[in-house]
Amino acid sequence: MKWQIPPHGEMYKLVATRKHKDDIGLIVLYNGQRREYSWKNVPNLKDKELKDYLLSMSEGITKGIYDVALLDEELGSLF
């Protein structure tokens, strides 16, 4: 599988994901600030725009195409 750049939302930008034992960590930029979220908690987010943005990428997030491990593999081949 090859790493893909996540699509950009209006206010949010998913930078990458990180697989954990029972969850997926989401690294998100909002107004230039880094925030981390748990994939398990996305359905409970109060910010509808953020929730809709993340859920719109559900397939890619769960498949792992935005995972930092894939990015590391790809960048490793460049350097």
N, C-alpha and C positions, 0 to 999 in steps of 0.2 A: 504494500500500500504506500502511496506517496502523500506527503504532507500537502495540505492546501491552505491558502490564505482565506481566513473566514471573511464573509461579506461584512461590509460596514453598515451599521445602523445610523440613524440620524444623530442620535446623541451618544450612542454606545459603540464600542469596537471590541469584539472578542479578539484577544491577542492569541491565545492558545488554551489548550486544555491540558490537564494533568491527571492521569489515571491513578486512582487510589484503590485500596483493597475492595471497598464496598461502595465506592462513589467516584465521581469525576469532578475534579476541581476546575473552575472556570476563571480564567484571568481576563479581566475586562478593564478597558480604559473608559473613563467618564470624565470629560472636561480635563483631560491630560493627567488624571489621577488614576493610579492602579487600584483596582478592587478585586477581591476574590469571592467567588460564590460557590456553593455546592449544587451540583446538578440535581440532587434529590430534593433540594429546597426550592427549585425554580417554580414549580406550580404554586407555591405559597407566597411568592414575591408580591409585595403590595404595589410596586411600580409596574403598571400594566405595560408600558412601552418596553421596559427591559425584559419582562417576562415574555411578551410576544416575540421580541427580537431573538431571545435565546431559544424559545420553542420552535421558531421558524427554521432553526438549524439542528433540530433534534436528531435527524438521521446521521448527519455528519459528526455530531458530538458523540453519539453512542457508538458509531463505527470507529471513531478515533482518528479521523482524518485531520483534525486540528491539534493533535497531541504533540507536546513538546519533544517527546522521544523521537517521533518521526522527523521533526525539524532538526534535532541534533544529528540524526543519521544523515539527512540531506546536506546539512552544513559541513559535517565531517568529511564528506566526499569532495567538498569544494576547497578545503584547507589542508 
